Structure formats: C-alpha cells, structure tokens
Amino acid sequence: MLPSRRGLRPTTTGREIPHDQLDQFSPPAIRDALVAAAKGLDGVFVGPSQVSEPASLAVRLRQPNGPWEAFLHPSRDEFAHIHRAGFLHLTVPGPWVAPLIEAGWAEPHPIGRRPEWPDTIIMLYAPRDEAELEVAIDVLQISHRHATGADTDSIPSSIPSDTAAKETTTMRAVAFASHGSAPEVHDLPIPTPAAGEILVEVAASSLNGFDFGVLGGHLQGVYEYEFPVVLGKDFAGRVVALGEGVTGFTAGDRVFGVVMRPTLGQGGFAQYLAVPTSIGVAHIPDALDDDTAGALALAATAALNAVDAVAPQPGETVLIAGATGGVGTIATQLAAARGATVIATARPGEATEYVLGLGTAHAVDFTDLVAGVRAVAPNGVDAVLHLAGDGTEASSLLVEGGRFASTVHFVPQRSDITVTAIMADPDRATLELLASEAAAGLLKLTLTSYPLAEFSKAFADFGSGKLGKVGIRI
Ligand SMILES: NC(=O)c1ccc[n+]([C@@H]2O[C@H](COP(=O)([O-])OP(=O)(O)OC[C@H]3O[C@@H](n4cnc5c(N)ncnc54)[C@H](OP(=O)(O)O)[C@@H]3O)[C@@H](O)[C@H]2O)c1
C-alpha cells in the first residue's frame, strides 16, 4: 500500500510551490541526504541544472555539452533535478504517476501539458522528515532506472506501484463526544475553510476557564454544541488554505488568536482549525514563538479589556483579585505599566513571589482579603479587577465612586460605583497590540506547555493552581 503523505498538499501556483510555505520545505539535513542519495546513483553526473534555476541540482545520465542541450524527456539526460527547498522534478514510469499524485506526494509538472512532452514528469513535494525522505529516494531510484531503460518492475521498499492510497483527510484532536463524556484524542476530518475563513495548521493552544465551561455543558443555550466538540479557545499556527474571498492572509502566514466560531465544534486542541478572519485572528510577529502566541490571545485580551474598563491613572490603587492566573498575570503587568499601585491576591510563598515579580506593590492572601487590603490601603482602592473569588468582598474595598470590572460576570450591589462586565473582544488591533508587546518583552507570559497527548496532565495542572498559563503543544 502506497503510504499517504501526511498533512495538506502545498498550495502551488501550478508552476512552483510559493516560497512562503516554509513548512513544506526540506530541513537542510533531509535535503543533504536526498542530494547524497542522488550522487550515489550508479553512473550519474550532478551539477547545476540546465533546465531549471542553476541553484537546483541536476541529476544526469551524461555530462551536458551546453545549456539547454538536455531536458527531462525525451532525451532522458537530466532526468531529475532537486530544488534548493528539496522539491524534486523528475520523470517516472507512466504507471507511477497516478498513485503518487493520489497519495498526495506529487503533482504533474505543467510542462507535461505541452503536446510535445510526455505527461510522466512530476513535481514531488519536498520530503520533510526521514520517512518522507525514504519515499523520495525510492521515487528517485525508480526514475533513474526508467531513464537508463532498466527494468522498473522491481519495487522499492516504501512504494508498491499498483495501489493508490487516499490523501490524508483526518487529524488528531482532543474532543468530547457528548455531554458528560470525557475528552479524548480523536481522529476527526480536517475541516474545510468556508467563505471568509482560513484553515490553520495549529502549533499551540492553551487552557482557559472557557474550556471547562464548554466541557461542563454550561454553554448550552448560549452556543450550539456540534459533537464531537474539540476544546481549545486559543490557537497559534500557520495558514494552510484560504476560503473564498479571504484577503489579508496567505498560505504560510503565522497567525494566532481566539476561536470565534458561531457554534462549538472546532477548537485549538487539533492539528487543523478553520476560523473566520473577520475577528479573532492576527499575524504573529517574527520575534514571538508559537507557544507564547498560542497562550496569549484570550487571557491577554480579557486582561486588556478589563484594565481599559477601569482605566487606572498613575498613582491610583488597583486591587486585582485572581492575579496569579492567566488573565491576572497580564492584567497585573498592564496596570503596573500605567503607573497604578497594584495590590494582587496570592497565596503566601511561591504565588506571592510570583505576583511581586510582575510589578505588584503589595501581595495579599485572598483567604483574608479585607484585612489584607485594608492593611495597605486603609481608605480603600480606586479600582478592582475581579477575576476570581468573592466579588462582594472585593467590591466592598472600593472607595466611593470607584470602578469595578469582572471577567466572571459578577455584578456588585453598590450603586455608587461603575461596574463593567467584561466579554473579551479579540479584534485584530487588540491582538496585534498584545502580540507586539509580548514580542518586545513588555508583556511576559509564564507558560507551562504539554504535548497534545498529555492533555489530561495539562487539565489537572490548570485545575490545581499552576501559576500563569497552561499551554498545549499540538
Ligand atoms: N469574560 C471573558 O471574556 C473571560 C475571558 C477570559 C477569562 N475569563 C474568566 O476569568 C477568570 C480568570 O481567568 P484565568 O484564565 O486567569 O483563570 P485561572 O488561570 O484559573 O486563574 C484564576 C486564578 O484565581 C486564583 N484564585 C482562586 N480563588 C481565588 C480567590 N478566592 N481570590 C483570588 N484569587 C483566587 C487562582 O489561584 P489558586 O490557583 O491559588 O487558587 C488562579 O490563579 C476565569 O473565571 C475565566 O473563565 C473570562
């Protein structure tokens, strides 16, 4: 059985693979091994290609007498060339063409459309790892035998010629199958981007309280659950396909954001995800890594929206209840950067050290919140960010006319204060601002990441007070 090439095919222009699809290129060691295999073929000459760009390595049956003297076929002289990125253009025996294309390894070379050329010239996608290298070397060997007129019936180790396999159409994802069932790793169909959507190959995501709300069924009546429901509200990765009408994004772009789909079904704990481009997605700056970008979007947007809502002025006092979590980590830094005196909740010990390291002026144990805050702000605080804990207690610490913002939809019963219920709004400008601040080192994310297969450990960590964010690497 011809193995299927994993993942999506590169998006080609019909002539070449656009060079921004870096994930479709061969790592240098793999290309070196491919070149070594070409050089090792019996009786071949290698050198700059006469028919492709000279930086491509031609594989020939004899020394060329001059430019354009040979081409892939019918002379069979330069029967293959290896592009700098690892793509192989080569002739193969006729019966090999369809299986290789159908299993996702190759596409026809456009020169084969010309009537004077045969249609046995293919563009083999760049091998990306050892397993793909094995297939590429087998194809190179069969091409060599074909060019020399040798018997091509003997079958290389990785590829029988008679059976076509399907292109990979499934992906791994952490999903739950029905209300009350536990999340598990599932094989699910790779989504297709609808009009206005991009398909993202996800590199990283992170856990948020939202995921536990989804899993617990608490969003019934708010969102439709389309089972199996994939978890993960955050994502970071690379665009691999565009839906109709998408502008501003191209295949290969690094993107991150918040999954803003109208229903629950797709999520960031999956190899692929289709998201609308109208909201919740922005480019990742070069200086920001995928893990951080994948943990940034929802928590940092909620933090920025909450800080903006209470608009702390230099010298004012802000209480952040829940400062040790993902939202609190960012909110604390943002409020301190605006010149406010931050009082942050934290248990004694490591958590207290943690919030002090974020720019907090005072750390207060939330098991005795009122006494702790009154000890450092006897007249009360100007603003409260309520991210966790008892909202009534936290709001009682506000001065008259103070400002209160809650990410957990708590509304205090005080008529003299301004209250804002925060619903994170990840518009592109907000995401770009947060990403550029994180890339510049102005916002720091404390992140513990787990591979997708260890998602249960990540869930347990999130529930047991891990400081900062808990990430999932896909
Ligand atoms: N509305 C929105 O759009 C939006 C967006 C993002 C998040 N949220 C919500 O905002 C909340 C915070 O999110 P998150 O991602 O930062 O959650 P998180 O990472 O779980 O952080 C919550 C933090 O609160 C601390 N905590 C627990 N009990 C506390 C108490 N009584 N007083 C003070 N702190 C306490 C926890 O510390 P220990 O581990 O020491 O207990 C934990 O570090 C969550 O409820 C989340 O669902 C809402």
The ligand as a Gaussian input file, in Angstrom:
#p B3LYP/6-31G(d) Opt

LIG

0 1
 N      -15.377000      37.160000      30.209000
 C      -14.394000      36.784000      29.431000
 O      -14.372000      37.103000      28.238000
 C      -13.280000      35.975000      30.020000
 C      -12.099000      35.784000      29.303000
 C      -11.065000      35.078000      29.912000
 C      -11.242000      34.556000      31.178000
 N      -12.429000      34.733000      31.808000
 C      -12.632000      34.227000      33.170000
 O      -11.815000      34.971000      34.033000
 C      -11.405000      34.145000      35.123000
 C       -9.880000      34.171000      35.232000
 O       -9.365000      33.532000      34.091000
 P       -7.914000      32.870000      34.096000
 O       -7.714000      32.290000      32.755000
 O       -6.953000      33.841000      34.619000
 O       -8.143000      31.697000      35.156000
 P       -7.056000      30.929000      36.013000
 O       -5.804000      30.855000      35.234000
 O       -7.715000      29.710000      36.516000
 O       -6.784000      31.903000      37.221000
 C       -7.604000      32.071000      38.314000
 C       -6.714000      32.394000      39.479000
 O       -7.520000      32.832000      40.546000
 C       -6.944000      32.374000      41.742000
 N       -7.960000      32.271000      42.788000
 C       -8.719000      31.224000      43.142000
 N       -9.555000      31.556000      44.129000
 C       -9.316000      32.842000      44.417000
 C       -9.853000      33.759000      45.343000
 N      -10.807000      33.415000      46.190000
 N       -9.376000      35.009000      45.338000
 C       -8.406000      35.382000      44.487000
 N       -7.835000      34.564000      43.592000
 C       -8.297000      33.302000      43.559000
 C       -6.375000      31.044000      41.390000
 O       -5.290000      30.839000      42.260000
 P       -5.088000      29.447000      43.018000
 O       -4.665000      28.530000      41.941000
 O       -4.033000      29.752000      44.017000
 O       -6.391000      29.028000      43.599000
 C       -5.930000      31.199000      39.941000
 O       -4.554000      31.512000      39.850000
 C      -11.947000      32.755000      34.836000
 O      -13.143000      32.574000      35.549000
 C      -12.238000      32.789000      33.358000
 O      -13.247000      31.890000      32.980000
 C      -13.440000      35.429000      31.250000

